[in-house]
Structure formats: C-alpha cells, structure tokens
Amino acid sequence: MNLSKSLVWFRRDLRAFDHAALHHALRCSQQVYCVFVYDTDILDGLPRDDRRLRFIHASLASLDEELRRLGGYLIVRHGSARDEVVALAKALDVDAVHACTDYEPLAIARDDEVALLLAAQGSAFHTYKDQVIFEKDEVLTLAGQPYSVFTPYKNAWLKRLAAHPETLAAYPVDAFAHAFAPPAATSALPALEDIGFESGEAPLPAGMDGAEALFEAFVEDIADYGRARDFPAEDGTSRLSTHLRFGTTSIRHLVRTAQQLTLSGAGGAGASVWLSELIWRDFYAMVLARHPHVVERSFKPAFDAVQWDDGPDADELFAAWCEGRTGYP
C-alpha cells in the first residue's frame, strides 16, 4: 500500500507513540494529517462541567505538542464525527483515513457508515487493533467458541501470548516522522468554552506525561497492589483507568512491564494481580464485540430477572451507595 496522503483519526488513542494507526499511516503515506473531533453526537448529552472533557482537552494539548515536536500537528473539529471526518478527508483530498478499532456498538455503526461515505468519495478506511492485546476471536475455546467465564479466558490468553510474544511489540512513530504534514499557519486548539463547556483543571494528571508519571509511581508499590486495591483509604491502585480509556498510554507498554515484573519476581504478587486486571479489559472488549446486548442488558439473560429494591427509599439508598455513604468504613 503506497498512498499519497492519509488522515489519522484519533479517538480513544490520544498519544503519539506506540500507536498502530499512526504507525501504519506514516509508513505507507507521503503526507499524514491528524484529526480529533469533539463529537456532538456524544457531547450533546453531557453536563457543561463534565470533568472528562477537561481531561480530554488537556490530553489533546499534550498530543498536539508532541506531534509538533515530530513535525506534524493536530487538527481539531467540533461537530458530528461522522460528518466532520468525511468532510475533512475530502477537503484534504486524502487517499485513506486510518483509525484504531473501537468495540462499542455505536462506534462500530458509526465507523461502518464513515467507511461507506468515504468510499463514495474515493477514500479508503483502515482500522487497526490498538487498545487491546487480543481482540474479538483471537482467543477462543478449543471448540472455537468465545469464552463466557474469565479465568479460562485468562489462561488461554496467557498461553496465546507465550506463543506470540511479538504481539507486545511497539508500533514506532518517530522513525517515520518525516511523513507528517507540516503545521498549518492557523491551527490553534479550541478552548473548552469554544465548544460550550466550562474550563477547569483536569481531574488527574493528563496526557502522555501524566500517564507515565502515574505508572512509574504505581510500579514502585505494585507488589502490594493485590491487598492495597481493596482499601479505598489507601492509594493502592494505578489510577490509569482514565488514561487507558482515552489511550494516553499504550496497553502494550503496560502489559510488557507487568509481565516482566511478574516473571522476574520484582513485582511480587501484585504484578500478576494487576496483569489479570489488564487481561480483563481484553475479555470485556471481546464480550462487547460478540455480545453487544451487554450495553443495555445483563450478559447472562437470567440476571435480567433480578428484582431490585424499588421502595420509597430506593433512590436515596442508591445515591448513598454511589457516594460511599453506606456506613461501612
């Protein structure tokens, strides 16, 4: 594949290293543009002071800074992602749009529609596995069926990784940075107020540097993770869930480190426990891809019949549980 111009569509992968879509686009294209869309199809349902938007906004600034260091820049749009990406691809006259695979039903439907619209105007749409180690049908039972229980899935996952260690190889970006389209004269990122949201400090260290700082601090105490994570009063977790959600760190980088700490014994029991949590992400992504009904219903239909307390105090009791006011330390 030899393309003249490509567009990389950032979604849940807000980093400029070990990035599958960016790597492949840079390798096969003479000129690569990058875009992120504040998608109104999602944002219209959020409160104006949404803290996730503050995290995303700070992470986009970090991403743009790194792309500029490499010779490129980030284009940011506000509108329906489906329409904005297709329109930008036409305006830039790109041969292809590259993105990392998403597994949520609405995102899959959106991507299918984008692919059709791009094809109608002569552009291809390529997606790449990036936010998980193994996806969809890569880990199956001996009968060729998806797993429905985590522990057998985990064992099969570990066996597959042992047979295919190259799965954890990083996707380099720096080596192909010469293919970035140079920054436009006017390409400043919009402020949150520009898209209808309140500005404010991100709820935790954001961007690629924020993710790595949290990870380095966590690794120092990872041996005690299996115990400390069960006590809310202790700072015993990695605090990387948001970073994994928005891709400001690489899952391959995290798994490689957890695996090395587990195999060497340097991470104690906690490293293997945390590795299991990372494997759980793959398990759920597989479940989501194979059983999209879990977005709205129970994985096992029998649990849809579970009766919940719907008495006069139900809302108050549920709020107390959400806020940690149940009376238990």
FIFI-147301 format. One record per residue (C-alpha): residue number from 1; residue in one letter; chain; x, y, z. Coordinates in steps of 0.001 Angstrom, whole numbers, plus 500000, padded with zeros to 6 digits. Example, Ala and Ser with C-alpha at 12.3 -4.5 7.8 and 13.67 -1.06 7.14 Angstrom:
REM FIFI-147301
 resi resn chain     c1     c2     c3
    1    A     A 512300 495500 507800
    2    S     A 513670 498940 507140
//
This chain:
REM FIFI-147301
 resi resn chain     c1     c2     c3
    1    M     A 500000 500000 500000
    2    N     A 501556 503265 498845
    3    L     A 499413 506325 499471
    4    S     A 499944 509957 498678
    5    K     A 498033 511498 501607
    6    S     A 496394 509984 504674
    7    L     A 494371 511224 507625
    8    V     A 494745 509647 511080
    9    W     A 491561 509948 513118
   10    F     A 492343 509991 516844
   11    R     A 489576 508745 519148
   12    R     A 490460 506666 522212
   13    D     A 494191 506787 521444
   14    L     A 495424 510250 522407
   15    R     A 499157 509645 522193
   16    A     A 501929 509929 519598
   17    F     A 503932 506806 520458
   18    D     A 503316 503078 520032
   19    H     A 500204 503945 518025
   20    A     A 499071 501360 515474
   21    A     A 497048 503586 513134
   22    L     A 499598 506412 513178
   23    H     A 502459 503968 512578
   24    H     A 500805 502339 509563
   25    A     A 499690 505652 508069
   26    L     A 503175 507150 508336
   27    R     A 504796 504050 506864
   28    C     A 502604 503907 503771
   29    S     A 501947 507592 503037
   30    Q     A 503882 510545 501687
   31    Q     A 501954 513006 503845
   32    V     A 499931 512375 507009
   33    Y     A 497421 514665 508715
   34    C     A 495963 514090 512188
   35    V     A 492477 514956 513463
   36    F     A 490398 514725 516616
   37    V     A 486688 515528 516627
   38    Y     A 484752 516755 519640
   39    D     A 481801 514604 518619
   40    T     A 478481 516366 519220
   41    D     A 476680 513037 518904
   42    I     A 478318 512240 522271
   43    L     A 478860 515664 523808
   44    D     A 475278 516877 523476
   45    G     A 474266 514574 526319
   46    L     A 476978 515679 528755
   47    P     A 476817 518324 531523
   48    R     A 478629 521592 530805
   49    D     A 481120 520982 533634
   50    D     A 481957 517424 532580
   51    R     A 485356 516509 534022
   52    R     A 486091 514042 531242
   53    L     A 486150 516913 528769
   54    R     A 488756 518663 530895
   55    F     A 490906 515556 530813
   56    I     A 490476 515185 527055
   57    H     A 491207 518872 526464
   58    A     A 494452 518734 528462
   59    S     A 495447 515483 526746
   60    L     A 494838 516969 523301
   61    A     A 497179 519849 524157
   62    S     A 499816 517271 525116
   63    L     A 499209 515321 521910
   64    D     A 499429 518414 519717
   65    E     A 502673 519459 521409
   66    E     A 504237 516059 520747
   67    L     A 503009 515943 517148
   68    R     A 504569 519364 516550
   69    R     A 507840 518128 518030
   70    L     A 507730 515337 515461
   71    G     A 506933 517760 512646
   72    G     A 503153 517455 512425
   73    Y     A 500150 518929 514204
   74    L     A 496630 518131 515353
   75    I     A 493527 519355 513561
   76    V     A 490559 519659 515954
   77    R     A 486954 519831 514788
   78    H     A 483637 520199 516626
   79    G     A 480541 518532 515203
   80    S     A 479256 515093 514262
   81    A     A 482398 512969 513911
   82    R     A 480873 511085 511002
   83    D     A 480341 514278 509012
   84    E     A 483493 516107 510108
   85    V     A 485899 513280 509263
   86    V     A 484359 512663 505856
   87    A     A 484331 516376 505032
   88    L     A 487942 516846 506152
   89    A     A 489079 513818 504161
   90    K     A 487521 515389 501065
   91    A     A 488976 518840 501760
   92    L     A 492471 517408 502218
   93    D     A 491999 515028 499276
   94    V     A 493376 512069 501218
   95    D     A 493557 508550 499861
   96    A     A 492679 506949 503174
   97    V     A 491573 507550 506744
   98    H     A 493293 505448 509421
   99    A     A 491893 504790 512908
  100    C     A 492253 502360 515792
  101    T     A 489469 499811 516152
  102    D     A 486653 500515 518588
  103    Y     A 484434 497783 520009
  104    E     A 481372 499636 521259
  105    P     A 478196 499050 519206
  106    L     A 477517 502727 518476
  107    A     A 481140 503289 517466
  108    I     A 481071 500238 515193
  109    A     A 477904 501520 513489
  110    R     A 479470 504971 513110
  111    D     A 482642 503530 511599
  112    D     A 480679 501370 509165
  113    E     A 478829 504468 507986
  114    V     A 482040 506505 507706
  115    A     A 483613 503737 505624
  116    L     A 480686 503845 503168
  117    L     A 480736 507647 502928
  118    L     A 484491 507689 502373
  119    A     A 484258 505003 499709
  120    A     A 481639 507077 497889
  121    Q     A 484146 509896 497544
  122    G     A 487076 507658 496656
  123    S     A 488842 507275 500013
  124    A     A 489556 504084 501957
  125    F     A 489008 503499 505679
  126    H     A 491505 501339 507560
  127    T     A 491285 500306 511227
  128    Y     A 493892 498619 513412
  129    K     A 493878 496772 516723
  130    D     A 495427 499069 519314
  131    Q     A 493538 499352 522623
  132    V     A 493707 495639 523466
  133    I     A 496293 492866 523149
  134    F     A 493919 490254 521709
  135    E     A 490595 491168 520165
  136    K     A 487353 489603 519021
  137    D     A 488005 485964 518033
  138    E     A 491746 485823 518720
  139    V     A 491217 483926 521992
  140    L     A 488672 481112 521659
  141    T     A 487871 477814 523352
  142    L     A 489125 474541 521881
  143    A     A 485666 474248 520318
  144    G     A 486189 477561 518546
  145    Q     A 483701 479454 520685
  146    P     A 484147 482692 522679
  147    Y     A 484696 482343 526407
  148    S     A 481947 483328 528825
  149    V     A 483974 482863 532035
  150    F     A 487055 484963 532755
  151    T     A 489503 482517 534358
  152    P     A 489568 480036 531431
  153    Y     A 489833 483039 529084
  154    K     A 492777 484393 531074
  155    N     A 494592 481056 530926
  156    A     A 494079 480837 527170
  157    W     A 495125 484498 526797
  158    L     A 498395 483865 528630
  159    K     A 499050 480743 526559
  160    R     A 498495 482665 523331
  161    L     A 500793 485476 524457
  162    A     A 503519 482960 525309
  163    A     A 503195 481548 521787
  164    H     A 503109 485006 520189
  165    P     A 505356 487358 522202
  166    E     A 505638 489611 519152
  167    T     A 502103 490773 519954
  168    L     A 503580 493135 522535
  169    A     A 505951 494790 520060
  170    A     A 505540 498562 519913
  171    Y     A 504454 500461 516798
  172    P     A 507193 503089 516318
  173    V     A 506273 506598 515227
  174    D     A 509462 508678 515457
  175    A     A 511244 506704 512741
  176    F     A 508610 507698 510176
  177    A     A 508003 511277 511341
  178    H     A 509257 512708 508049
  179    A     A 505830 511865 506569
  180    F     A 503895 514262 508823
  181    A     A 502163 517142 507062
  182    P     A 503752 520357 508417
  183    P     A 501698 522553 510770
  184    A     A 499214 524940 509183
  185    A     A 499616 528667 509801
  186    T     A 496420 528788 511878
  187    S     A 495902 525576 513800
  188    A     A 495327 526529 517440
  189    L     A 493289 524116 519548
  190    P     A 489841 525392 520609
  191    A     A 489205 526246 524253
  192    L     A 486516 524288 526086
  193    E     A 484380 527429 526156
  194    D     A 484517 527451 522349
  195    I     A 482637 524157 522249
  196    G     A 480164 525004 525010
  197    F     A 481852 523540 528091
  198    E     A 483280 525044 531255
  199    S     A 487051 525199 531536
  200    G     A 488871 523935 534596
  201    E     A 491716 521786 535831
  202    A     A 491835 518167 534678
  203    P     A 490733 515729 537435
  204    L     A 494106 513921 537341
  205    P     A 497472 514313 535578
  206    A     A 496533 514249 531890
  207    G     A 498226 513462 528611
  208    M     A 501100 511124 527857
  209    D     A 503373 512597 530528
  210    G     A 500620 512364 533134
  211    A     A 500027 508711 532315
  212    E     A 503708 507818 532522
  213    A     A 504170 509679 535809
  214    L     A 501257 507785 537367
  215    F     A 502544 504484 536017
  216    E     A 506081 504996 537302
  217    A     A 504743 505871 540759
  218    F     A 502472 502821 540729
  219    V     A 505252 500415 539709
  220    E     A 507210 501369 542818
  221    D     A 504427 499935 545003
  222    I     A 502938 497357 542640
  223    A     A 503977 494436 544866
  224    D     A 501263 495422 547364
  225    Y     A 498581 496029 544732
  226    G     A 496660 492808 545445
  227    R     A 496000 493932 549020
  228    A     A 496000 497731 548840
  229    R     A 493470 497969 545995
  230    D     A 490744 496686 548331
  231    F     A 491036 499635 550717
  232    P     A 489625 502963 549455
  233    A     A 491581 504874 552113
  234    E     A 494883 503670 550600
  235    D     A 496364 504912 547329
  236    G     A 496776 501346 546114
  237    T     A 495571 501478 542509
  238    S     A 497339 502612 539349
  239    R     A 494852 505444 538666
  240    L     A 495332 504634 534982
  241    S     A 491745 503708 534093
  242    T     A 491028 507099 532518
  243    H     A 494324 507020 530658
  244    L     A 493515 503567 529283
  245    R     A 490038 504738 528330
  246    F     A 491404 507599 526252
  247    G     A 494618 505940 525139
  248    T     A 497145 508372 526572
  249    T     A 499236 505314 527407
  250    S     A 499865 502113 525479
  251    I     A 498343 498850 526654
  252    R     A 501333 497030 525145
  253    H     A 503715 499099 527274
  254    L     A 501717 498329 530430
  255    V     A 501406 494606 529742
  256    R     A 505090 494288 528845
  257    T     A 506055 495887 532155
  258    A     A 503569 493840 534203
  259    Q     A 504741 490650 532517
  260    Q     A 508425 491450 533128
  261    L     A 507762 492258 536791
  262    T     A 505765 489039 537157
  263    L     A 508336 486792 535500
  264    S     A 511278 488350 537322
  265    G     A 509521 488344 540677
  266    A     A 510403 492026 541135
  267    G     A 506726 492944 541202
  268    G     A 505773 490471 543885
  269    A     A 502260 489047 543890
  270    G     A 500789 492422 542979
  271    A     A 502221 492456 539457
  272    S     A 500419 489256 538447
  273    V     A 497176 490516 540005
  274    W     A 497426 493739 538013
  275    L     A 498240 491811 534836
  276    S     A 494974 489917 535395
  277    E     A 493130 493242 535511
  278    L     A 494666 494233 532173
  279    I     A 493618 490874 530710
  280    W     A 490093 491560 531985
  281    R     A 489969 494607 529657
  282    D     A 490573 492301 526691
  283    F     A 487931 489891 527978
  284    Y     A 485330 492613 528229
  285    A     A 486217 494027 524793
  286    M     A 485674 490524 523395
  287    V     A 482354 490215 525216
  288    L     A 481298 493630 523938
  289    A     A 482181 492767 520348
  290    R     A 480476 489355 520424
  291    H     A 477541 490251 522692
  292    P     A 476631 493933 522153
  293    H     A 473451 493482 524206
  294    V     A 475591 493923 527357
  295    V     A 475446 497682 526746
  296    E     A 471824 497669 527898
  297    R     A 471196 494237 529452
  298    S     A 472908 491592 531538
  299    F     A 475490 489355 529895
  300    K     A 473508 486328 531064
  301    P     A 469772 486874 530341
  302    A     A 468770 485121 533577
  303    F     A 470128 488081 535543
  304    D     A 467735 490462 533807
  305    A     A 465063 488972 536082
  306    V     A 466842 490012 539293
  307    Q     A 464481 492115 541405
  308    W     A 465853 495383 542737
  309    D     A 464621 497311 545744
  310    D     A 462158 499823 544283
  311    G     A 460690 501011 547602
  312    P     A 460283 504667 548603
  313    D     A 463907 504907 549810
  314    A     A 465440 503225 546757
  315    D     A 466784 506385 545114
  316    E     A 468261 507685 548361
  317    L     A 469877 504339 549171
  318    F     A 471320 504049 545673
  319    A     A 472753 507585 545890
  320    A     A 474312 506723 549268
  321    W     A 475950 503656 547738
  322    C     A 477293 505693 544796
  323    E     A 478745 508302 547165
  324    G     A 480207 505842 549667
  325    R     A 477750 506734 552447
  326    T     A 476671 503211 553357
  327    G     A 478011 503359 556910
  328    Y     A 480829 500883 556354
  329    P     A 484422 502171 556676
//
